[in-house]
Amino acid sequence: MQASVRSHPRLRAPRGTSVARLPVRAVQRAFDLLARLGTAPQGTTLSDLARDSRLPVSTVARLLATLEQSGFVRRNAEGRYGPGTKMMQVGLASLRSFDVYELAEPYLRRLSEKSGETANLAVRADASNGIYLRQVVSPRSIHHASWLGLMLPLRKTAAGAALLGEVGEDGYVARRGTFDPDVTAIAAPVYGPCDQIIASFSITGPSFRIAASDIPAFGALVAKEAQIASSELGQPPRNR
């Protein structure tokens, strides 16, 4: 006898809608929490996550418990939540898929050594934001906190302006006190083989140490390294 299998009415998709297209609410919420953890370098609390995500505390607590058990979230001794080892593994695997990530290290190191400041690599994350993928921190004792993994608004930062191609005739853009009120940033775009902007290099440091008279020299330095990197990535010579 062949059994008849019926779909549960609560699991049926609306007419004309593929089951594969139905959102899995718990998965979406878990991804949203992971994304919020990625923007909080010092970690965050259960109540903050619940408020920012507009979810009940009980719902966030259950999701965090599952994510913590699977290694995607960790909780420190103070009860603050941050990315776990599994999330770091996924992030590192993603980073290695970017050609510019592997290529950038010697360029950033030269920028940091020659300027004495922090050097950064950023790429676009979406239509409105970028993300800092790689960084060589200034060798000086006073420098700003690490921005590695932080999202940056494209419209308000030097690195963002470079990603949008909003640079001057000298190939760089400078901003003071945008992403951080006490930091000056000088950035230049990095181009790919189809002459599209794929990343930006930037030099960042305390504004009290980077005088207005230093900006042209730093700008020329970062623009030159970005141009050489663009060549290595295959930017057409006629457009450089």
C-alpha positions in Angstrom: 0.0 0.0 0.0 1.4 3.4 -1.0 1.1 6.0 1.7 -0.3 9.4 0.8 1.9 12.3 1.8 0.2 15.6 2.4 1.9 18.9 3.0 1.2 20.5 6.3 -0.9 23.6 5.7 1.4 25.8 7.8 4.3 24.8 5.5 2.7 25.5 2.2 4.1 28.3 0.1 1.7 31.0 -1.2 0.4 30.2 -4.7 3.0 31.1 -7.3 5.8 31.3 -4.8 8.7 28.8 -4.8 9.4 27.2 -1.4 13.1 28.0 -1.9 12.2 31.7 -2.0 10.5 31.7 1.4 12.6 33.5 4.0 13.8 31.4 6.9 13.2 33.9 9.7 15.5 32.3 12.3 18.4 32.1 9.8 17.9 35.7 8.7 17.8 36.9 12.3 21.0 34.9 13.1 22.8 36.4 10.2 21.6 39.9 11.2 23.1 39.3 14.7 26.4 38.1 13.3 26.6 41.2 11.1 26.0 43.4 14.1 28.7 41.6 16.1 31.1 42.2 13.2 30.7 46.0 13.7 31.4 45.9 17.4 35.2 45.3 17.9 34.9 45.5 21.7 32.0 43.1 21.8 28.4 43.9 22.7 25.7 42.9 25.2 22.5 40.9 25.0 20.4 43.9 25.7 22.2 46.1 23.1 21.8 43.4 20.4 18.1 43.1 21.3 17.6 46.8 21.1 19.5 47.3 17.9 17.8 44.4 16.1 14.4 45.2 17.6 13.9 41.6 18.7 12.7 40.3 22.0 15.5 39.6 24.5 14.4 36.0 24.8 14.6 35.5 21.0 18.1 37.0 20.8 19.2 34.9 23.8 18.1 31.7 22.1 19.8 32.6 18.8 23.0 33.6 20.6 23.0 30.3 22.6 22.8 28.3 19.3 25.5 30.4 17.6 27.7 30.1 20.7 27.3 26.4 20.8 28.3 26.1 17.1 31.3 28.3 17.5 30.1 31.3 15.6 29.8 33.5 18.7 31.8 33.7 21.9 31.0 35.3 25.2 33.8 36.7 27.3 34.1 36.9 31.1 32.2 40.2 31.2 29.3 38.7 29.4 29.9 40.6 26.1 29.4 38.8 22.8 31.8 38.7 19.9 32.7 36.7 16.8 33.7 33.1 17.5 36.4 31.0 15.9 34.1 29.6 13.3 33.1 33.0 12.2 36.8 34.0 12.0 37.5 31.0 9.8 34.7 32.0 7.4 36.0 35.5 7.4 39.6 34.5 6.6 38.5 32.1 3.9 36.5 35.0 2.3 39.5 37.4 2.6 41.7 35.0 0.8 39.3 35.0 -2.2 40.1 38.6 -2.8 43.2 38.9 -5.0 43.8 42.4 -3.7 43.9 41.2 -0.1 47.0 39.0 -0.8 48.6 41.6 -3.0 48.1 44.5 -0.6 50.4 43.5 2.2 53.8 44.7 0.9 52.2 48.0 -0.3 50.6 48.7 3.0 53.9 47.9 4.8 55.8 50.4 2.6 53.1 53.0 3.2 53.4 52.6 6.9 57.2 52.5 7.0 57.5 55.6 4.8 54.8 57.6 6.5 55.2 56.4 10.0 51.4 56.1 10.2 48.8 53.3 9.8 48.1 52.0 6.3 44.8 50.5 5.3 43.1 48.5 2.6 39.3 49.0 2.1 36.8 47.6 -0.4 33.2 48.2 -1.1 30.7 46.3 1.1 27.5 47.6 -0.5 26.1 50.7 -2.2 26.6 52.9 0.8 29.5 51.3 2.8 33.0 50.0 2.6 34.9 47.7 4.9 38.5 47.7 6.1 40.0 44.4 5.1 43.7 44.8 6.0 45.9 47.1 8.0 49.5 47.7 9.0 49.5 49.6 12.3 51.8 52.6 12.8 55.0 51.7 14.6 54.6 54.8 16.8 53.4 54.5 20.3 50.4 56.8 19.7 48.1 55.7 17.0 44.3 55.2 16.5 42.6 52.0 17.4 42.4 49.2 14.8 39.8 49.7 12.2 40.2 46.1 10.8 36.8 44.7 9.9 34.9 48.0 10.5 32.4 49.3 8.1 32.9 52.8 6.8 30.4 55.2 5.1 31.5 55.8 1.5 30.2 59.4 1.5 32.0 60.6 4.7 35.5 59.1 4.6 38.7 59.4 2.5 38.8 55.7 1.8 35.1 55.8 0.8 35.7 58.8 -1.5 38.5 56.9 -3.1 36.3 53.8 -3.6 33.8 56.1 -5.4 36.6 57.7 -7.5 36.1 61.1 -6.0 39.8 62.1 -6.1 41.6 65.2 -7.2 43.9 65.6 -10.2 46.8 64.3 -8.1 45.0 61.0 -7.6 44.2 61.1 -3.9 41.7 62.5 -1.4 42.2 63.7 2.1 39.7 64.1 5.0 40.0 65.3 8.6 37.8 64.1 11.5 35.3 62.1 9.5 35.4 58.4 10.5 37.2 59.4 13.8 37.2 63.1 15.0 40.9 63.0 15.8 42.2 61.2 12.7 43.3 62.5 9.3 43.1 60.1 6.4 44.6 60.3 2.9 43.4 57.7 0.3 43.8 56.6 -3.3 41.8 54.2 -5.5 43.2 50.8 -6.7 42.0 49.7 -10.1 41.4 46.3 -11.6 41.9 44.8 -15.1 38.7 46.4 -16.5 39.7 49.8 -15.2 37.1 49.5 -12.4 37.9 50.6 -8.8 38.2 47.5 -6.7 39.8 48.9 -3.5 41.5 51.8 -1.8 44.8 52.3 0.0 44.9 54.9 2.8 47.2 56.4 5.3 45.6 57.3 8.7 47.1 59.0 11.7 46.4 61.5 14.6 45.5 64.9 13.2 47.9 66.6 15.7 50.7 64.7 13.9 49.7 65.1 10.3 49.9 68.8 9.5 48.2 70.3 6.4 51.7 70.7 4.9 52.2 66.9 5.2 49.1 66.0 3.2 50.6 66.5 -0.4 53.6 64.3 0.4 51.4 61.6 1.9 49.0 61.9 -0.9 51.7 61.4 -3.5 53.0 58.4 -1.6 49.6 56.6 -1.4 48.7 57.5 -5.0 52.0 56.0 -6.2 51.6 52.8 -4.3 47.9 52.5 -5.5 49.0 53.0 -9.1 51.7 50.4 -8.9 49.2 47.9 -7.3 46.7 48.7 -10.0 49.3 47.9 -12.6 50.0 44.6 -10.9 46.3 43.8 -10.9 46.0 44.4 -14.6 44.7 47.9 -15.0 45.0 49.0 -18.7 48.1 51.2 -19.1 46.3 53.8 -21.2 44.0 54.7 -18.4 46.5 55.1 -15.6 
